Amino acid sequence: KDHRDDMGGVGSYNDSCRTLYVGGLKKPSNGKELLDIVQEAFAEFGEVENINIIHRLMIAFVRYRLRSNAQFAKTAMAEQD
């Protein structure tokens, strides 16, 4: 019921967070906007409500409408480059 020590897995049943932290983003070299790339990558796991990109840190926060979609995306995208 609690988060794992390494924060892996699908999270905690006690936490209703629908937002994922996405780090390690790279500036696109193909001319596409970073927002479009993140949207395309994460939309396949469910309805995305909001994406907040902090360009100077090259990180994003992706908020899903449903917690289950966020959990599925976290598991599916773990360890991706």
The first five atom37 places (N, CA, C, CB, O) and aatype in JSON, in Angstrom:
{
  "aatype": [11, 3, 8, 1, 3, 3, 12, 7, 7, 19, 7, 15, 18, 2, 3, 15, 4, 1, 16, 10, 18, 19, 7, 7, 10, 11, 11, 14, 15, 2, 7, 11, 6, 10, 10, 3, 9, 19, 5, 6, 0, 13, 0, 6, 13, 7, 6, 19, 6, 2, 9, 2, 9, 9, 8, 1, 10, 12, 9, 0, 13, 19, 1, 18, 1, 10, 1, 15, 2, 0, 5, 13, 0, 11, 16, 0, 12, 0, 6, 5, 3],
  "atom_mask": [
    [1, 1, 1, 1, 1],
    [1, 1, 1, 1, 1],
    [1, 1, 1, 1, 1],
    [1, 1, 1, 1, 1],
    [1, 1, 1, 1, 1],
    [1, 1, 1, 1, 1],
    [1, 1, 1, 1, 1],
    [1, 1, 1, 0, 1],
    [1, 1, 1, 0, 1],
    [1, 1, 1, 1, 1],
    [1, 1, 1, 0, 1],
    [1, 1, 1, 1, 1],
    [1, 1, 1, 1, 1],
    [1, 1, 1, 1, 1],
    [1, 1, 1, 1, 1],
    [1, 1, 1, 1, 1],
    [1, 1, 1, 1, 1],
    [1, 1, 1, 1, 1],
    [1, 1, 1, 1, 1],
    [1, 1, 1, 1, 1],
    [1, 1, 1, 1, 1],
    [1, 1, 1, 1, 1],
    [1, 1, 1, 0, 1],
    [1, 1, 1, 0, 1],
    [1, 1, 1, 1, 1],
    [1, 1, 1, 1, 1],
    [1, 1, 1, 1, 1],
    [1, 1, 1, 1, 1],
    [1, 1, 1, 1, 1],
    [1, 1, 1, 1, 1],
    [1, 1, 1, 0, 1],
    [1, 1, 1, 1, 1],
    [1, 1, 1, 1, 1],
    [1, 1, 1, 1, 1],
    [1, 1, 1, 1, 1],
    [1, 1, 1, 1, 1],
    [1, 1, 1, 1, 1],
    [1, 1, 1, 1, 1],
    [1, 1, 1, 1, 1],
    [1, 1, 1, 1, 1],
    [1, 1, 1, 1, 1],
    [1, 1, 1, 1, 1],
    [1, 1, 1, 1, 1],
    [1, 1, 1, 1, 1],
    [1, 1, 1, 1, 1],
    [1, 1, 1, 0, 1],
    [1, 1, 1, 1, 1],
    [1, 1, 1, 1, 1],
    [1, 1, 1, 1, 1],
    [1, 1, 1, 1, 1],
    [1, 1, 1, 1, 1],
    [1, 1, 1, 1, 1],
    [1, 1, 1, 1, 1],
    [1, 1, 1, 1, 1],
    [1, 1, 1, 1, 1],
    [1, 1, 1, 1, 1],
    [1, 1, 1, 1, 1],
    [1, 1, 1, 1, 1],
    [1, 1, 1, 1, 1],
    [1, 1, 1, 1, 1],
    [1, 1, 1, 1, 1],
    [1, 1, 1, 1, 1],
    [1, 1, 1, 1, 1],
    [1, 1, 1, 1, 1],
    [1, 1, 1, 1, 1],
    [1, 1, 1, 1, 1],
    [1, 1, 1, 1, 1],
    [1, 1, 1, 1, 1],
    [1, 1, 1, 1, 1],
    [1, 1, 1, 1, 1],
    [1, 1, 1, 1, 1],
    [1, 1, 1, 1, 1],
    [1, 1, 1, 1, 1],
    [1, 1, 1, 1, 1],
    [1, 1, 1, 1, 1],
    [1, 1, 1, 1, 1],
    [1, 1, 1, 1, 1],
    [1, 1, 1, 1, 1],
    [1, 1, 1, 1, 1],
    [1, 1, 1, 1, 1],
    [1, 1, 1, 1, 1]
  ],
  "atom_positions": [
    [[0.8, -1.21, 0.0], [0.0, 0.0, 0.0], [0.84, 1.26, 0.0], [-0.91, 0.0, 1.18], [0.31, 2.34, -0.27]],
    [[2.13, 1.15, 0.3], [3.02, 2.31, 0.34], [3.91, 2.33, -0.9], [3.88, 2.3, 1.61], [4.03, 1.34, -1.61]],
    [[4.54, 3.49, -1.13], [5.5, 3.6, -2.23], [6.7, 2.7, -1.96], [5.94, 5.06, -2.42], [7.09, 2.5, -0.81]],
    [[7.28, 2.17, -3.01], [8.53, 1.43, -2.88], [9.64, 2.4, -2.54], [8.86, 0.63, -4.17], [9.55, 3.59, -2.84]],
    [[10.7, 1.89, -1.92], [11.83, 2.74, -1.57], [12.46, 3.4, -2.79], [12.87, 1.94, -0.83], [12.93, 4.54, -2.7]],
    [[12.46, 2.7, -3.93], [13.06, 3.27, -5.15], [12.05, 4.06, -5.98], [13.67, 2.17, -5.99], [12.38, 4.51, -7.08]],
    [[10.83, 4.23, -5.48], [9.74, 4.96, -6.14], [9.34, 4.32, -7.46], [10.14, 6.42, -6.37], [8.73, 4.97, -8.31]],
    [[9.68, 3.05, -7.66], [9.29, 2.33, -8.86], [7.89, 1.77, -8.7], [0.0, 0.0, 0.0], [7.2, 2.06, -7.72]],
    [[7.47, 0.98, -9.65], [6.14, 0.37, -9.59], [5.05, 1.37, -9.93], [0.0, 0.0, 0.0], [5.31, 2.4, -10.54]],
    [[3.83, 1.05, -9.53], [2.69, 1.88, -9.88], [2.32, 2.89, -8.81], [1.52, 1.01, -10.16], [1.38, 3.66, -9.0]],
    [[3.01, 2.91, -7.71], [2.74, 3.92, -6.68], [2.03, 3.34, -5.49], [0.0, 0.0, 0.0], [2.07, 2.14, -5.24]],
    [[1.38, 4.2, -4.77], [0.71, 3.83, -3.53], [-0.8, 3.93, -3.69], [1.18, 4.72, -2.37], [-1.3, 4.83, -4.36]],
    [[-1.51, 3.0, -3.07], [-2.97, 3.06, -3.08], [-3.47, 4.23, -2.23], [-3.56, 1.74, -2.57], [-4.61, 4.67, -2.37]],
    [[-2.61, 4.73, -1.35], [-2.98, 5.85, -0.49], [-2.79, 7.2, -1.18], [-2.18, 5.81, 0.79], [-3.17, 8.23, -0.62]],
    [[-2.21, 7.21, -2.34], [-1.89, 8.44, -3.05], [-2.69, 8.49, -4.35], [-0.36, 8.53, -3.34], [-2.65, 7.54, -5.14]],
    [[-3.41, 9.57, -4.57], [-4.26, 9.66, -5.77], [-3.64, 10.54, -6.85], [-5.64, 10.2, -5.39], [-4.36, 11.19, -7.6]],
    [[-2.33, 10.57, -6.92], [-1.64, 11.42, -7.88], [-1.87, 10.95, -9.31], [-0.14, 11.45, -7.57], [-1.78, 9.76, -9.62]],
    [[-2.16, 11.91, -10.18], [-2.37, 11.62, -11.6], [-1.29, 12.26, -12.46], [-3.74, 12.09, -12.04], [-1.42, 12.28, -13.69]],
    [[-0.25, 12.79, -11.84], [0.8, 13.52, -12.55], [2.1, 12.75, -12.54], [1.0, 14.9, -11.92], [2.53, 12.24, -11.51]],
    [[2.72, 12.66, -13.7], [4.01, 11.99, -13.85], [5.11, 13.01, -14.06], [3.98, 10.99, -15.02], [4.93, 14.0, -14.77]],
    [[6.24, 12.77, -13.44], [7.45, 13.55, -13.68], [8.21, 12.86, -14.82], [8.34, 13.68, -12.37], [8.41, 11.65, -14.8]],
    [[8.63, 13.64, -15.8], [9.38, 13.11, -16.92], [10.69, 13.89, -17.0], [8.57, 13.2, -18.27], [10.69, 15.09, -17.26]],
    [[11.8, 13.19, -16.78], [13.1, 13.85, -16.81], [13.93, 13.35, -17.98], [0.0, 0.0, 0.0], [13.55, 12.42, -18.69]],
    [[15.06, 13.99, -18.18], [15.98, 13.56, -19.23], [15.53, 13.88, -20.63], [0.0, 0.0, 0.0], [15.94, 13.21, -21.58]],
    [[14.7, 14.91, -20.79], [14.25, 15.28, -22.13], [15.41, 15.9, -22.9], [13.07, 16.26, -22.06], [16.32, 16.5, -22.32]],
    [[15.35, 15.75, -24.2], [16.37, 16.31, -25.08], [15.71, 17.25, -26.08], [17.17, 15.19, -25.82], [14.56, 17.05, -26.48]],
    [[16.43, 18.27, -26.47], [15.92, 19.22, -27.46], [15.7, 18.48, -28.77], [16.89, 20.41, -27.65], [16.61, 17.8, -29.25]],
    [[14.51, 18.61, -29.36], [14.24, 17.89, -30.61], [15.12, 18.39, -31.75], [12.77, 18.05, -30.99], [15.35, 19.59, -31.91]],
    [[15.62, 17.45, -32.54], [16.46, 17.8, -33.69], [15.68, 17.74, -35.0], [17.67, 16.88, -33.76], [16.2, 18.1, -36.05]],
    [[14.44, 17.28, -34.93], [13.66, 17.11, -36.16], [12.71, 18.28, -36.44], [12.86, 15.84, -36.08], [11.88, 18.2, -37.34]],
    [[12.84, 19.36, -35.68], [12.01, 20.53, -35.92], [10.66, 20.5, -35.24], [0.0, 0.0, 0.0], [9.94, 21.5, -35.28]],
    [[10.29, 19.39, -34.61], [9.03, 19.31, -33.89], [9.15, 20.01, -32.55], [8.59, 17.85, -33.7], [10.24, 20.1, -31.98]],
    [[8.04, 20.5, -32.05], [8.01, 21.11, -30.73], [8.1, 20.03, -29.66], [6.72, 21.96, -30.54], [7.54, 18.94, -29.82]],
    [[8.8, 20.32, -28.57], [8.94, 19.37, -27.48], [7.58, 18.99, -26.9], [9.84, 19.96, -26.38], [7.36, 17.83, -26.54]],
    [[6.67, 19.95, -26.8], [5.33, 19.67, -26.29], [4.62, 18.62, -27.14], [4.5, 20.96, -26.24], [3.98, 17.72, -26.61]],
    [[4.74, 18.74, -28.45], [4.11, 17.77, -29.36], [4.69, 16.38, -29.19], [4.26, 18.23, -30.81], [3.97, 15.38, -29.24]],
    [[5.99, 16.31, -28.98], [6.66, 15.01, -28.82], [6.21, 14.34, -27.52], [8.19, 15.18, -28.83], [5.9, 13.15, -27.52]],
    [[6.17, 15.1, -26.43], [5.73, 14.55, -25.14], [4.26, 14.14, -25.23], [5.93, 15.58, -24.0], [3.89, 13.06, -24.76]],
    [[3.43, 14.98, -25.82], [2.0, 14.67, -25.98], [1.81, 13.36, -26.75], [1.28, 15.82, -26.71], [1.03, 12.5, -26.35]],
    [[2.52, 13.24, -27.85], [2.41, 12.04, -28.68], [2.86, 10.78, -27.93], [3.24, 12.21, -29.96], [2.23, 9.73, -28.05]],
    [[3.92, 10.9, -27.17], [4.47, 9.75, -26.44], [3.56, 9.28, -25.31], [5.84, 10.08, -25.89], [3.45, 8.08, -25.06]],
    [[2.91, 10.21, -24.63], [2.13, 9.85, -23.45], [0.63, 9.72, -23.71], [2.35, 10.86, -22.37], [-0.07, 9.12, -22.9]],
    [[0.13, 10.27, -24.81], [-1.31, 10.21, -25.09], [-1.79, 8.79, -25.36], [-1.63, 11.09, -26.28], [-2.97, 8.5, -25.18]],
    [[-0.91, 7.91, -25.79], [-1.34, 6.55, -26.09], [-1.74, 5.76, -24.83], [-0.23, 5.81, -26.81], [-2.32, 4.69, -24.94]],
    [[-1.43, 6.29, -23.65], [-1.76, 5.6, -22.41], [-3.04, 6.11, -21.76], [-0.62, 5.73, -21.44], [-3.49, 5.56, -20.76]],
    [[-3.64, 7.15, -22.33], [-4.89, 7.68, -21.79], [-5.02, 9.16, -22.07], [0.0, 0.0, 0.0], [-4.16, 9.77, -22.7]],
    [[-6.12, 9.73, -21.59], [-6.42, 11.13, -21.84], [-5.53, 12.03, -20.97], [-7.91, 11.42, -21.56], [-5.59, 11.98, -19.74]],
    [[-4.73, 12.84, -21.63], [-3.83, 13.75, -20.95], [-4.56, 15.07, -20.75], [-2.51, 13.96, -21.77], [-5.06, 15.67, -21.7]],
    [[-4.62, 15.53, -19.49], [-5.26, 16.81, -19.17], [-4.33, 17.99, -19.41], [-5.73, 16.81, -17.73], [-4.76, 19.02, -19.93]],
    [[-3.07, 17.84, -19.03], [-2.16, 18.96, -19.08], [-0.72, 18.47, -19.16], [-2.34, 19.87, -17.85], [-0.36, 17.43, -18.59]],
    [[0.1, 19.22, -19.87], [1.54, 18.96, -19.9], [2.24, 20.28, -19.6], [2.0, 18.37, -21.29], [2.03, 21.29, -20.28]],
    [[3.07, 20.25, -18.58], [3.85, 21.43, -18.2], [5.32, 21.11, -18.43], [3.59, 21.83, -16.7], [5.88, 20.23, -17.78]],
    [[5.94, 21.83, -19.35], [7.35, 21.61, -19.67], [8.17, 22.77, -19.1], [7.57, 21.48, -21.21], [7.84, 23.93, -19.31]],
    [[9.22, 22.42, -18.4], [10.16, 23.42, -17.9], [11.42, 23.28, -18.77], [10.49, 23.22, -16.34], [12.26, 22.42, -18.53]],
    [[11.52, 24.15, -19.76], [12.55, 24.03, -20.79], [13.97, 24.18, -20.24], [12.32, 25.06, -21.86], [14.88, 23.48, -20.69]],
    [[14.18, 25.07, -19.28], [15.54, 25.28, -18.78], [16.07, 24.07, -18.04], [15.58, 26.5, -17.87], [17.29, 23.9, -17.93]],
    [[15.17, 23.21, -17.52], [15.59, 21.98, -16.83], [15.39, 20.74, -17.7], [14.82, 21.83, -15.53], [15.83, 19.65, -17.34]],
    [[14.72, 20.92, -18.82], [14.39, 19.82, -19.74], [13.65, 18.7, -19.01], [15.67, 19.26, -20.4], [14.01, 17.52, -19.1]],
    [[12.6, 19.1, -18.28], [11.72, 18.15, -17.6], [10.28, 18.51, -17.94], [11.94, 18.17, -16.06], [9.99, 19.6, -18.43]],
    [[9.38, 17.55, -17.68], [7.96, 17.79, -17.92], [7.14, 17.12, -16.83], [7.53, 17.27, -19.31], [7.58, 16.17, -16.18]],
    [[5.94, 17.65, -16.64], [4.95, 17.04, -15.76], [3.73, 16.75, -16.62], [4.6, 17.97, -14.53], [3.15, 17.66, -17.22]],
    [[3.34, 15.49, -16.68], [2.22, 15.06, -17.51], [1.08, 14.66, -16.58], [2.62, 13.87, -18.47], [1.24, 13.75, -15.76]],
    [[-0.06, 15.33, -16.7], [-1.21, 15.05, -15.84], [-2.3, 14.35, -16.66], [-1.77, 16.37, -15.21], [-2.74, 14.86, -17.69]],
    [[-2.71, 13.19, -16.17], [-3.77, 12.4, -16.81], [-5.11, 12.68, -16.16], [-3.44, 10.91, -16.75], [-5.18, 13.13, -15.02]],
    [[-6.18, 12.4, -16.89], [-7.53, 12.53, -16.33], [-7.79, 11.45, -15.3], [-8.59, 12.47, -17.44], [-8.45, 11.69, -14.29]],
    [[-7.28, 10.24, -15.55], [-7.49, 9.12, -14.64], [-6.17, 8.64, -14.04], [-8.18, 7.96, -15.38], [-5.15, 8.58, -14.73]],
    [[-6.21, 8.31, -12.77], [-5.02, 7.81, -12.08], [-4.52, 6.52, -12.72], [-5.31, 7.58, -10.6], [-3.31, 6.31, -12.82]],
    [[-5.43, 5.67, -13.13], [-5.03, 4.39, -13.72], [-4.21, 4.59, -14.99], [-6.26, 3.54, -14.03], [-3.3, 3.81, -15.27]],
    [[-4.53, 5.63, -15.76], [-3.74, 5.92, -16.96], [-2.33, 6.36, -16.59], [-4.42, 7.01, -17.8], [-1.36, 5.98, -17.25]],
    [[-2.21, 7.17, -15.54], [-0.89, 7.62, -15.08], [-0.07, 6.43, -14.6], [-1.03, 8.66, -13.95], [1.13, 6.35, -14.87]],
    [[-0.69, 5.51, -13.88], [0.01, 4.33, -13.39], [0.48, 3.46, -14.55], [-0.9, 3.52, -12.46], [1.62, 2.98, -14.54]],
    [[-0.38, 3.27, -15.53], [-0.01, 2.45, -16.69], [1.13, 3.1, -17.47], [-1.23, 2.25, -17.6], [2.07, 2.43, -17.87]],
    [[1.04, 4.42, -17.68], [2.1, 5.13, -18.41], [3.42, 5.06, -17.67], [1.71, 6.59, -18.64], [4.47, 4.89, -18.29]],
    [[3.39, 5.19, -16.35], [4.62, 5.13, -15.55], [5.3, 3.78, -15.71], [4.32, 5.41, -14.06], [6.51, 3.7, -15.91]],
    [[4.51, 2.73, -15.63], [5.06, 1.38, -15.77], [5.56, 1.13, -17.18], [4.01, 0.33, -15.39], [6.64, 0.57, -17.37]],
    [[4.79, 1.54, -18.17], [5.15, 1.29, -19.57], [6.36, 2.11, -20.01], [3.97, 1.61, -20.47], [7.16, 1.64, -20.83]],
    [[6.52, 3.32, -19.48], [7.61, 4.18, -19.91], [8.86, 4.08, -19.03], [7.14, 5.6, -19.93], [9.85, 4.75, -19.3]],
    [[8.82, 3.25, -18.0], [9.98, 3.11, -17.11], [11.21, 2.64, -17.9], [9.66, 2.13, -15.96], [11.12, 1.74, -18.73]],
    [[12.32, 3.26, -17.61], [13.61, 2.9, -18.2], [13.68, 3.11, -19.71], [13.92, 1.46, -17.89], [14.49, 2.47, -20.39]],
    [[12.85, 3.99, -20.25], [12.89, 4.3, -21.69], [13.91, 5.39, -21.94], [11.48, 4.73, -22.23], [14.11, 6.27, -21.09]],
    [[14.56, 5.35, -23.08], [15.5, 6.41, -23.47], [14.93, 7.25, -24.57], [16.83, 5.82, -23.91], [15.57, 8.18, -25.03]]
  ]
}
